[in-house]
Amino acid sequence: MTRKPQGITALILAGSRGPNDPMAQATGALHKALILVGGTPMLLRVIAALAQTPEVSRIVVCIETPGLVDTLPGVATASRGRPVETFRAAGSPSRSVSAALRHFGTPLLVTTADHALLQPEWVSHFLRQQPAGADATVALARSEAVIAAAPETQRTFLRFADGHYSGCNLFYFAQPKAAALADLWVQVEALRKQPVKMLRLLGLSYALRYRLGRLKLGTATARLGQLAGGVRAEVVDMPFGRAAIDVDKLSDLHLAEQLLASDDRLNRTSS
């Protein structure tokens, strides 16, 4: 049984790595969130997707320089006239989410500004598939779906006994107690690209089972919830392979633009 949340506050994590952010430097963008993908700043693409998601009623951009959003042309168009609020980033994604949970409370949907391919149907699917009783959920896509959608992509897959998964940059904090997961996130944030080291936090037996390919995804999420003080953490399996593609490096940017160009050609052909 699933819940169908409504009236959700959506938080877009749009912090950068400062003036030396490698992606901003490589593309000549003023800020990573403003990198053009298909001629449109990534941030505007994410705002537009959330504005078209029926379950989302409020959009907040978490960024270290709110003025960039306030003066960005196209925000009103992307948001369909809906006001877009800003919230000052706290120095890292996990600390920003913790601060946002304290300020806005729950339920809180979290995504990222570099989720340039984000589609409203993906967000709706994620929200509508929330397991009953879950305090917090994360969206993951199976490797088969990701590779089928973009064979040339280079993703970091979490390799569990019951499947290999990639994160989709969609998180849902349903209940106040889920804030403890954000506190735990602070500890694992630096290890997000190093799954083995991240799994060590679960305990030796869990890490060993992961290394041997014997750890199931549900066991791992249950352990994380236990470490967070009894939070019920669940996963929503996303059937959309592209949902795992964000723009974190130049190869991601090139891939995103190729996929968008392919979509444009297909649309022109079908029309």
For each residue, the residues with C-beta under 8 A, 3 or more apart:
1: 131 132
2: 128 129 130 131 132
3: 130 131 132
4: 55 127 128 130
5: 8 55 107 127 128 130 172 174
6: 54 55 57
7: 55 57 58
8: 5 55 56 57 58 107 108 109 127
9: 56 57 58 60 104 107 108 109
10: 50 53 56 58 59 60 109 110 111 123
11: 60 62 87 97 100 104 108 109 110 111
12: 43 46 47 50 59 60 61 62 111 112 113
13: 62 89 93 96 97 110 111 112 113
14: 31 32 33 43 61 62 63 69 89 112 113
15: 62 63 64 89 91 92 93 96
16: 21 24 31 32 33 64
17: 20 21 22 32
18: 21
19:
20: 17 25
21: 16 17 18 24 25 31 32
22: 17 25 26
23: 26 27 29 32 35 247 248 249 250 253
24: 16 21 27 28 29 30 31 32 34 35
25: 20 21 22 28
26: 22 23 250
27: 23 24 35 36 250 253
28: 24 25
29: 23 24 32 34 35 36
30: 24 34 68
31: 14 16 21 24 34 63 65 68
32: 14 16 17 21 23 24 29 35 42 113 114
33: 14 16 41 42 43 63 68 113 114
34: 24 29 30 31 41 42 43 68 72
35: 23 24 27 29 32 41 42 114 247 253
36: 27 29 39 40 41 42
37: 40 41 42 45 116 247 253 256 257 260
38: 256 257 260 261
39: 36
40: 36 37 44 45 74
41: 33 34 35 36 37 44 45 72 74
42: 32 33 34 35 36 37 45 46 113 114 115 116 247
43: 12 14 33 34 46 47 61 69 72 113
44: 40 41 47 48 72 74 75 78
45: 37 40 41 42 48 49 78 116 117 118
46: 12 42 43 49 50 111 112 113 115 116 118
47: 12 43 44 50 51 59 61 75 78 79 84
48: 44 45 51 52 78 79 80
49: 45 46 52 53 118 119 120 122 123
50: 10 12 46 47 53 56 59 111 118 120 123
51: 47 48 56 59 78 79 80 82
52: 48 49 80 120
53: 10 49 50 56 120 123 124 127
54: 6 120 124
55: 4 5 6 7 8 123 124 127 128
56: 8 9 10 50 51 53 59 109 123
57: 6 7 8 9
58: 7 8 9 10 85
59: 10 12 47 50 51 56 79 82 84 85
60: 9 10 11 12 84 85 86 87 100 104
61: 12 14 43 47 66 69 84 85 86 87 113
62: 11 12 13 14 15 86 87 88 89 96 100
63: 14 15 31 33 66 68 69 86 87 88 89 113
64: 15 16 88 89 91
65: 31 68
66: 61 63 69 70 86 87 88
67: 70 71
68: 30 31 33 34 63 65 71 72
69: 14 43 61 63 66 72 75 84 86
70: 66 67 86
71: 67 68
72: 34 41 43 44 68 69 75
73:
74: 40 41 44 77 78
75: 44 47 69 72 78 79 84
76: 79 81
77: 74 80
78: 44 45 47 48 51 74 75
79: 47 48 51 59 75 76 82 83 84
80: 48 51 52 77
81: 76
82: 51 59 79
83: 79
84: 47 59 60 61 69 75 79
85: 58 59 60 61
86: 60 61 62 63 66 69 70
87: 11 60 61 62 63 66 96 99 100 103 104
88: 62 63 64 66
89: 13 14 15 62 63 64 96
90: 95 96 98 99
91: 15 64 95 96
92: 15 95 96 186 189
93: 13 15 96 97 112 185 189
94: 97 98 182 183 185 186 189
95: 90 91 92 98 99 186
96: 13 15 62 87 89 90 91 92 93 99 100
97: 11 13 93 94 100 101 108 110 171 173 182 185
98: 90 94 95 101 102 179 182 183 185 186
99: 87 90 95 96 102 103
100: 11 60 62 87 96 97 103 104 108 110
101: 97 98 104 105 106 108 173 176 178 179 182
102: 98 99 179
103: 87 99 100
104: 9 11 60 87 100 101 108
105: 101 108 176
106: 101 173 174 175 176 178 179
107: 5 8 9 172 173 174 175
108: 8 9 11 97 100 101 104 105 172 173
109: 8 9 10 11 56 123 127 170 171 172
110: 10 11 13 97 100 170 171 172 173
111: 10 11 12 13 46 50 115 118 123 169 170 171
112: 12 13 14 46 93 115 169 246
113: 12 13 14 32 33 42 43 46 61 63
114: 32 33 35 42 169 246 247 248
115: 42 46 111 112 118 169 170 246
116: 37 42 45 46 246 247 256
117: 45 242 243 245 256 259 260
118: 45 46 49 50 111 115 122 123 243
119: 49 122 123 240 242 243
120: 49 50 52 53 54 123 124
121: 124 125 240
122: 49 118 119 125 126 139 168 170 238 240 243
123: 10 49 50 53 55 56 109 111 118 119 120 126 127 170
124: 53 54 55 120 121 127 128
125: 121 122 128 129 236 238 239 240
126: 122 123 129 130 137 139 168 170 172 236 238
127: 4 5 8 53 55 109 123 124 130 172
128: 2 4 5 55 124 125
129: 2 125 126 236
130: 2 3 4 5 126 127 134 137 172 174 234 236
131: 1 2 3 134 137 234 236
132: 1 2 3
133: 232
134: 130 131 137 174 232 233 234
135: 173 174 175 177 178 181 225 231 232 233
136: 171 172 173 174 175 178 181 231 232 233 234
137: 126 130 131 134 171 172 174 233 234 235 236
138: 167 168 170 171 172 221 233 235 236
139: 122 126 167 168 169 170 171 235 236 238 243
140: 158 165 166 167 168 217 235 236 237 238
141: 145 146 165 166 168 237 238 239 240 241 243 244
142: 145 146 163 164 165 237
143: 146 147 155 157 163 164 165 166
144: 147 148
145: 141 142 148 149 238 239 240 241 244
146: 141 142 143 149 150 153 155 157 166 241 244 245
147: 143 144 150 151 153 241
148: 144 145 151 241
149: 145 146 153 240 241 242 245
150: 146 147 153 241 242 245 255 259
151: 147 148
152: 255
153: 146 147 149 150 244 245 252 255
154: 251
155: 143 146 166 244 245
156: 166 193 195
157: 143 146 164 165 166
158: 140 164 165 166 167 195 217
159: 164 195 210 213
160: 163 164 165 210 213 215 216 217 220
161: 209 213 214 215 216 217
162: 216 217 218
163: 142 143 160 217
164: 142 143 157 158 159 160
165: 140 141 142 143 157 158 160 217 235
166: 140 141 143 146 155 156 157 158 244
167: 138 139 140 158 192 244
168: 122 126 138 139 140 141 238 240 243 244
169: 111 112 114 115 139 243 246
170: 109 110 111 115 122 123 126 138 139 236 238 243
171: 97 109 110 111 136 137 138 139
172: 5 107 108 109 110 126 127 130 136 137 138
173: 97 101 106 107 108 110 135 136 178 179 181 182
174: 5 106 107 130 134 135 136 137 178
175: 106 107 135 136 178
176: 101 105 106 179
177: 135 180 229 230 231
178: 101 106 135 136 173 174 175 181 182 231 233
179: 98 101 102 106 173 176 182 183
180: 177 183 184 228 229 231
181: 135 136 173 178 184 185 224 225 228 231 233
182: 94 97 98 101 173 178 179 185 186
183: 94 98 179 180 186 187 228
184: 180 181 187 188 224 227 228
185: 93 94 97 98 181 182 188 189
186: 92 94 95 98 182 183 189
187: 183 184 201
188: 184 185 191 192 198 201
189: 92 93 94 185 186 192
190:
191: 188 194 195 197 198 201
192: 167 188 189 198
193: 156
194: 191 197 198
195: 156 158 159 191 198 199 210
196: 199 200 207 210 211
197: 191 194 200
198: 188 191 192 194 195 201
199: 195 196 202 206 207 210 211 215 220
200: 196 197 204 207
201: 187 188 191 198 227
202: 199 206 207 210 220 223 224 227
203: 206 207 223
204: 200 207 208
205: 208 209
206: 199 202 203 209 210 215 219 220 223
207: 196 199 200 202 203 204 210 211
208: 204 205 211 212
209: 161 205 206 212 214 215 219
210: 159 160 195 196 199 202 206 207 213 214 215 220
211: 196 199 207 208
212: 208 209 215
213: 159 160 161 210
214: 161 209 210
215: 160 161 199 206 209 210 212 219 220
216: 160 161 162 219 220
217: 140 158 160 161 162 163 165 220 221 235
218: 162 221 222 235
219: 206 209 215 216 222 223
220: 160 199 202 206 210 215 216 217 223 224
221: 138 217 218 224 225 233 234 235
222: 218 219 225 226 233
223: 202 203 206 219 220 226 227
224: 181 184 202 220 221 227 228 231 233
225: 135 181 221 222 228 230 231 232 233
226: 222 223 229 230
227: 184 201 202 223 224
228: 180 181 183 184 224 225 231 233
229: 177 180 226
230: 177 225 226
231: 135 136 177 178 180 181 224 225 228
232: 133 134 135 136 225
233: 134 135 136 137 138 178 181 221 222 224 225 228
234: 130 131 134 136 137 221
235: 137 138 139 140 165 217 218 221
236: 125 126 129 130 131 137 138 139 140 170
237: 140 141 142
238: 122 125 126 139 140 141 145 168 170 243 244
239: 125 141 145
240: 119 121 122 125 141 145 149 168 243
241: 141 145 146 147 148 149 150 244 245
242: 117 119 149 150 245 259
243: 117 118 119 122 139 141 168 169 170 238 240
244: 141 145 146 153 155 166 167 168 238 241
245: 117 146 149 150 153 155 241 242 252 255 256 259
246: 112 114 115 116 169 252
247: 23 35 37 42 114 116 252 253 256
248: 23 114 252
249: 23 252 253
250: 23 26 27 253 254
251: 154 254 255
252: 153 245 246 247 248 249 255 256
253: 23 27 35 37 247 249 250 256 257
254: 250 251 257 258
255: 150 152 153 245 251 252 258 259
256: 37 38 116 117 245 247 252 253 259 260
257: 37 38 253 254 260 261
258: 254 255 261 262
259: 117 150 242 245 255 256 262 263
260: 37 38 117 256 257 263 264
261: 38 257 258 264 265
262: 258 259 265 266
263: 259 260 266 267
264: 260 261 267 268
265: 261 262 268 269
266: 262 263 269 270
267: 263 264 270 271
268: 264 265 271
269: 265 266
270: 266 267
271: 267 268
